[in-house]
């Protein structure tokens, strides 16, 4: 708990909790909102994929902006844009004026906000605590985010079932506005180097740092597959299966169970991690496929699905903390946001492809077979990353 003694860290953690609470509600609500308006899994993929397309397309620019401008200012502006886009989406849903086009446009705006937010927020953590507290700080940020996500998904599942998806997305807008207020109390020294004027040069510098360490781009290639599969399953296939079997409210609680697992994993990582934390964390990502195998059953066993989501969350958070600490210990601070943007670009670039393609695939071969394909690809990508010498040999500082 030592990082909480630092005011800047408290402001950063609070803001990220509020954002994750809203996003937890929205992640449950959005798919059901599209299903209510269009009734099509393929169009759920289009709306969810639109956000990912905007996010991926603008990530590199977001990383440059976060290294060229005060990062606290960047995340405040991103919160304003996210609050506006989600507020308008909630308004159209509640007034019955939502259309597929409107939902896609507003998802694009929300993705643009995320592209600015992610590189800045990730690079701020080492600016809020001493270097000796990096592992604990990253673990606590993960815990805070998962507490917010758990609460948001739990409340979101109930809200969608009782009130409808529009209200859940409206709360997401309010949470982004509140996060922007929390970030007003974030006061950190600037890492901006004077005299920067060439965006292309900035991108080249970031790329040089990104490719200089094989373990960085190998992990990013792995998560190109892992994230595409996870998002296709949880944003498109899972809600469709839930609608046909155990219900929307239960799906929100199932997703919340994953957040509880991530929270427990963060507590474990804050207290202890092995010296080769990146290697062990990467190997544990295979456990994220456990919920896929449960969902592949035509009649999913809900208690088993809860347990699988929890175990998957614990495992993945071991990787997340190890990854954040590894990057922050090895990348120069003034280039950290750009490296994070290349990381996010590579990790997320296949997400819209997976989200858009999985709907038609599921309608052709069935959601159960589609999920098994996703599980197999995730396992193959993870084993390939674990086999890389640079991943196996990296040790914590």
Residue pairs with C-beta under 8 A, 6 or more apart in sequence:
1 136
1 140
2 133
2 136
3 9
3 128
3 129
3 133
3 136
3 137
3 140
4 10
4 13
4 140
6 128
6 129
7 185
7 187
8 127
8 128
8 186
8 187
8 188
9 125
9 128
9 129
9 137
9 140
11 182
11 183
11 185
11 186
12 121
12 124
12 125
12 128
12 141
12 183
12 186
13 140
13 141
13 144
14 144
14 179
14 182
15 75
15 79
15 179
15 180
15 182
15 183
15 186
16 121
16 141
16 144
16 145
16 148
16 179
17 144
17 145
17 147
17 148
18 148
18 175
18 176
18 178
18 179
18 182
19 79
19 82
19 117
19 148
19 175
19 176
19 179
20 144
20 145
20 146
20 147
20 148
20 149
20 152
21 148
21 149
21 151
21 152
21 155
21 175
22 86
22 152
22 171
22 172
22 173
22 174
22 175
22 176
22 179
23 148
23 149
23 152
23 172
23 175
24 148
24 149
24 150
24 151
24 152
24 153
24 154
24 155
24 156
24 255
24 256
24 259
25 152
25 153
25 155
25 156
25 159
25 168
25 169
25 171
25 172
25 175
26 86
26 152
26 156
26 168
26 169
26 172
27 152
27 153
27 156
27 234
27 235
27 255
28 152
28 153
28 156
28 157
28 160
28 168
28 248
28 251
28 252
28 255
29 156
29 159
29 160
29 165
29 166
29 168
29 169
29 172
30 47
30 48
30 165
30 169
30 235
31 44
31 48
31 235
31 236
31 239
31 240
32 160
32 165
32 239
32 243
32 248
33 89
33 93
33 98
33 103
33 165
33 166
33 169
34 40
34 43
34 44
34 47
34 48
34 100
34 103
35 41
35 44
35 239
35 240
35 243
36 164
36 165
37 93
37 98
37 99
37 100
37 103
38 44
38 100
40 359
41 236
41 237
41 240
41 359
41 362
41 363
42 359
42 360
42 363
43 100
43 359
44 235
44 236
44 239
44 240
44 359
45 232
45 235
45 236
45 355
45 356
45 357
45 358
45 359
45 360
46 100
46 104
46 356
47 100
47 103
47 104
47 107
48 107
48 231
48 235
48 236
48 355
49 351
49 352
49 353
49 355
49 356
50 104
50 105
50 107
50 108
50 111
50 352
51 107
51 108
51 110
51 111
51 114
52 111
52 231
52 348
52 351
52 352
52 355
53 108
53 111
53 352
54 107
54 108
54 109
54 110
54 111
54 112
54 114
54 115
55 111
55 112
55 114
55 115
55 118
55 344
55 348
56 111
56 115
56 345
56 348
56 349
56 351
56 352
57 115
58 111
58 112
58 115
58 116
59 115
59 118
59 119
59 341
59 344
59 345
59 348
60 203
60 206
60 338
60 341
60 342
60 345
61 115
61 199
62 74
62 115
62 116
62 117
62 118
62 119
62 120
62 337
62 341
63 119
63 206
63 337
63 338
63 339
63 340
63 341
63 342
63 344
64 199
64 202
64 203
64 206
64 337
64 338
64 341
65 74
65 116
65 120
66 74
66 116
66 119
66 120
66 123
66 337
66 338
66 341
67 123
67 191
67 192
67 202
67 206
67 334
67 335
67 336
67 337
67 338
68 192
68 196
68 202
69 192
70 190
70 192
71 120
71 121
71 123
71 124
71 127
71 188
71 191
71 337
72 120
72 124
72 183
72 186
72 187
72 188
74 116
74 117
74 120
75 116
75 117
75 120
75 121
75 124
75 183
75 186
76 180
76 183
76 184
77 116
78 113
78 114
78 116
78 117
78 120
79 113
79 117
79 176
79 177
79 179
79 180
79 183
80 176
80 177
80 180
81 109
81 110
81 112
81 113
81 116
82 110
82 113
82 114
82 117
82 173
82 176
83 173
83 174
83 176
83 177
83 180
84 109
84 173
85 106
85 107
85 109
85 110
85 113
85 173
86 106
86 110
86 169
86 170
86 172
86 173
86 176
87 170
87 173
88 106
89 98
89 102
89 103
89 106
89 107
89 110
89 169
89 173
90 166
90 167
90 169
90 170
90 172
90 173
91 170
92 98
92 99
92 102
92 103
92 106
93 164
93 165
93 166
93 169
94 164
94 166
94 167
94 170
118 340
118 341
118 344
119 337
119 338
119 340
119 341
119 344
120 337
122 324
122 336
122 337
122 340
123 333
123 336
123 337
123 340
124 186
124 188
125 134
125 137
125 138
125 141
125 324
125 328
126 134
126 137
126 328
126 333
126 336
127 188
127 189
127 191
127 333
128 137
128 186
128 188
129 136
129 137
134 325
134 328
134 329
135 269
135 270
135 273
135 321
135 325
135 396
136 270
138 269
138 320
138 321
138 324
138 325
138 328
139 266
139 267
139 269
139 270
139 321
140 266
140 270
141 324
142 262
142 265
142 266
142 269
142 317
142 320
142 321
142 324
143 263
143 266
143 267
143 270
145 262
146 259
146 260
146 262
146 263
146 266
146 313
146 317
147 259
147 263
149 256
149 259
149 262
150 256
150 259
150 260
150 263
151 256
152 172
152 175
153 252
153 253
153 255
153 256
153 259
154 252
154 253
154 256
155 168
155 171
156 168
156 252
157 248
157 249
157 250
157 251
157 252
157 253
157 255
157 256
158 249
158 252
159 167
159 168
159 171
160 168
160 248
160 249
160 252
161 247
161 248
161 249
161 252
191 333
191 334
191 336
192 334
193 334
196 202
202 338
203 338
205 335
205 338
206 335
206 338
206 339
206 341
206 342
207 342
209 331
209 332
209 335
209 338
209 339
210 216
210 217
210 338
210 339
210 342
210 343
211 217
213 330
213 390
214 388
214 390
215 278
215 326
215 388
215 390
215 391
215 394
216 327
216 339
216 343
217 346
218 385
218 388
218 390
218 391
219 278
219 282
219 323
219 385
219 391
220 342
220 343
220 346
220 347
221 346
221 381
221 385
222 282
222 285
222 381
222 382
222 384
222 385
223 346
223 347
224 346
224 347
224 349
224 350
224 381
225 350
225 377
225 378
225 380
225 381
226 285
226 288
226 378
226 381
226 382
227 347
227 348
227 350
227 351
228 350
228 351
228 353
228 354
228 355
229 292
229 354
229 374
229 375
229 377
229 378
230 288
230 378
231 351
231 354
231 355
232 351
232 354
232 355
232 357
232 358
232 374
233 291
233 292
233 295
233 358
233 371
233 374
234 255
235 355
236 355
236 358
236 359
236 362
237 295
237 358
237 362
237 367
237 370
237 371
238 251
238 254
238 255
238 295
239 248
239 251
240 362
240 367
241 295
241 300
241 367
242 248
242 250
242 251
242 254
245 299
245 300
246 300
246 302
250 302
253 306
254 291
254 302
254 305
254 306
254 309
255 309
257 306
257 309
257 310
257 313
258 291
258 309
258 310
258 312
258 313
259 313
260 310
260 313
261 309
261 310
261 311
261 312
261 313
261 314
261 315
261 316
261 317
262 313
262 314
262 316
262 317
262 320
263 313
263 317
264 310
264 313
264 314
264 317
265 313
265 314
265 315
265 316
265 317
265 318
265 320
265 321
266 317
266 321
268 314
268 317
268 318
269 317
269 318
269 320
269 321
269 322
270 321
273 280
273 281
273 318
273 321
273 322
273 396
274 280
275 395
275 396
276 392
276 393
276 394
276 395
277 318
277 321
277 322
277 325
277 326
277 396
278 319
278 322
278 323
278 326
278 391
278 394
279 386
279 391
279 392
279 393
279 394
280 318
280 322
281 318
281 319
281 320
281 321
281 322
281 323
282 319
282 322
282 382
282 385
282 386
282 391
283 382
283 386
284 315
284 316
284 318
284 319
285 315
285 316
285 319
285 378
285 382
286 315
286 378
286 379
286 382
286 383
287 311
287 312
287 314
287 315
287 316
288 312
288 315
288 316
288 378
289 312
289 375
289 378
289 379
290 308
290 309
290 311
290 312
291 305
291 308
291 309
291 312
292 371
292 372
292 374
292 375
292 378
293 308
293 371
293 372
293 375
294 300
294 301
294 304
294 305
294 308
295 305
295 367
295 368
295 371
296 368
296 369
296 371
296 372
296 375
297 368
298 368
322 396
325 396
326 394
326 396
327 336
327 339
327 340
327 343
328 336
329 396
329 397
331 339
354 374
358 370
358 374
361 370
361 373
362 370
385 391
386 392
